[in-house]
Amino acid sequence: MLKFSDVVYRIYEATLSPEHWSKAMDAVAALSGSEGAFVCAKSATGRWEVDAHSPRLAEFIAISRSEQWWQQNPWLDRSVEVAYRVGDVYCDHDVIADSEMAASPYYTEFLPRVGLGWQMAAAIQSDLGVPTALVVQRAKAKGPYASPEMDTLRLLSRHVEQSLRISSRFTGVKAELGSTTAAFDSMDRAAFVLDQEQRPLLINRPAQNLIGRYFTHDDGRLAPAQRHEQDAFGAAVQNAHATAPDDSATPQPTTVSAQDGSSRLVVWTLPVVGASADHLGLQDPPAAPDRDPAPGKAGAKAHVLVLAQPLEQDRVIDPAVLRNAFNLTLGEARLGALLGAGQSLKEAASTLGITEGTARVVLKRVFQKLGVSRQAELVSKLVLFARHAA
């Protein structure tokens, strides 16, 4: 039986080996007794696309596309509003009333036809589209999803989100160049691979430009140029080395300042394990004495991939960073990030595809969590956060 740490291992194994995403989705599904899982995102054209899925859901996806059942899926009509209303994970009863479910052809005809009945989804931040969701589905006889299962999916979704930060950008480059190492070097985001002593084994071209300005490795170890940020960065790297996290830990980004204090980066650290390590020509280091030494097991020590990108893109703070820093839902963080970048509430609502009324309700929750009472105060606080993030 798979453990939480086994599933996390499979998620990170897929980071630089996209062919393993189907196995990762199967593992995510297994923890809740589900038939399968998939990642989907709403593209710029407004169409929902499936980017990775369990093999067992191939029939469901094919029929949904060929017969246009996706157009009758009540989740796709309401998922944006629902995500703002209920948080980062939601299930059938958050989306549709029992009476509507009983009358919906999607629930009464299509899902039973493909052996499914219930679903839950976690909202994640990705470059695939907005919104992006990690969805699991299971048979009707197994009953609706319960709160503990939703909590587990929320934790797993943070690892999927972090892995996709690399994978979504890496896959296309690899398809074009054919080589994992060439694709790693040509990514448009700065990335390092570190060993257990924090020594860089690989530095891609964008990352080379950060040495001396944001990072130093004068003593052979990669570290932030600002001394007061080195402990937090080192702790994040060491946490990523442990590829057997418990089911209460979530990945946390750190921030790194330019040596002159003019700008900041957000830094994500994730393990490089299994096939992903193999593709880069890295061998899994030996396991710690108290861990399972077998290759491919979740207890082995990992190399660590460090992804660095500007904290703000076009003045917009990464919503995942705001979510983690202020204990927001992703929907709240997305709204806050746009307002912090200078958009009006009406403009932000339009950008996010929600009504202005929904945006006002969400804004009240953001005010409460950030301890402010006016939009101008919120903007000032987020501007200060971007310059001096903790």
GIURGI-V110699 format. One record per backbone hydrogen bond with DSSP energy under -0.5 kcal/mol. NH is the residue of the N-H (numbers start at 1). CO is the residue of the C=O. If there is no record, write none. Layout:
BEGIN
[[NH/CO] [NH/CO]]
END
This chain:
BEGIN
[[7/3] [8/4] [9/5] [10/6] [11/7] [12/8] [13/9] [14/10] [15/12] [20/17] [21/18] [24/20] [25/21] [26/22] [27/23] [28/24] [29/25] [30/26] [31/27] [32/29] [33/30] [34/29] [35/137] [36/137] [38/135] [39/52] [40/133] [41/49] [42/131] [43/41] [43/47] [46/43] [49/41] [51/39] [51/49] [52/39] [54/37] [57/54] [58/55] [61/57] [62/58] [63/59] [64/60] [65/61] [66/62] [67/63] [68/65] [69/63] [69/64] [70/64] [71/68] [72/69] [73/70] [74/72] [76/73] [77/73] [78/74] [79/75] [82/78] [83/79] [84/80] [85/81] [86/82] [87/83] [90/121] [92/119] [94/91] [95/91] [95/92] [96/92] [101/97] [102/98] [103/99] [103/100] [104/100] [104/101] [105/103] [107/104] [108/104] [109/105] [110/105] [111/106] [113/109] [114/110] [114/111] [115/112] [116/111] [117/138] [118/138] [120/136] [121/90] [122/134] [123/88] [124/132] [126/124] [130/42] [132/124] [133/40] [134/122] [135/38] [135/133] [136/120] [137/36] [138/118] [142/139] [143/140] [150/146] [151/147] [152/148] [153/149] [154/150] [155/151] [156/152] [157/153] [158/154] [159/155] [159/156] [160/156] [161/157] [162/158] [163/159] [164/160] [165/161] [165/162] [166/162] [166/163] [167/163] [168/164] [169/166] [170/166] [171/167] [173/169] [174/170] [175/171] [176/172] [177/173] [178/174] [183/179] [184/180] [185/181] [186/182] [187/183] [187/184] [190/308] [192/306] [193/202] [194/304] [195/199] [198/195] [201/193] [202/193] [204/191] [205/185] [208/204] [209/205] [209/206] [210/207] [211/207] [211/208] [212/215] [213/210] [214/210] [215/210] [216/223] [220/217] [222/198] [223/216] [225/214] [227/225] [229/226] [230/227] [233/229] [234/230] [235/231] [236/232] [237/233] [238/234] [239/235] [240/236] [241/237] [242/238] [242/239] [243/241] [243/300] [249/246] [254/267] [256/265] [258/263] [259/213] [261/258] [265/256] [266/309] [267/254] [268/307] [270/305] [272/303] [273/271] [276/273] [277/273] [278/274] [279/275] [280/276] [280/277] [281/278] [282/277] [291/288] [297/294] [300/297] [302/241] [303/272] [304/194] [305/270] [306/192] [306/304] [307/268] [307/305] [308/190] [308/306] [309/266] [311/264] [313/316] [314/312] [316/313] [317/315] [318/311] [321/318] [322/318] [323/319] [324/320] [325/321] [326/322] [327/323] [328/323] [333/329] [334/330] [335/331] [336/332] [337/333] [338/334] [339/335] [340/336] [341/337] [342/339] [343/338] [348/344] [349/345] [350/346] [351/347] [352/348] [353/349] [353/350] [354/349] [359/355] [360/356] [361/357] [362/358] [363/359] [364/360] [365/361] [366/362] [367/363] [368/364] [369/365] [370/366] [371/367] [372/367] [378/374] [379/375] [380/376] [381/377] [382/378] [383/379] [384/380] [385/381] [386/382] [387/383] [388/384]]
END
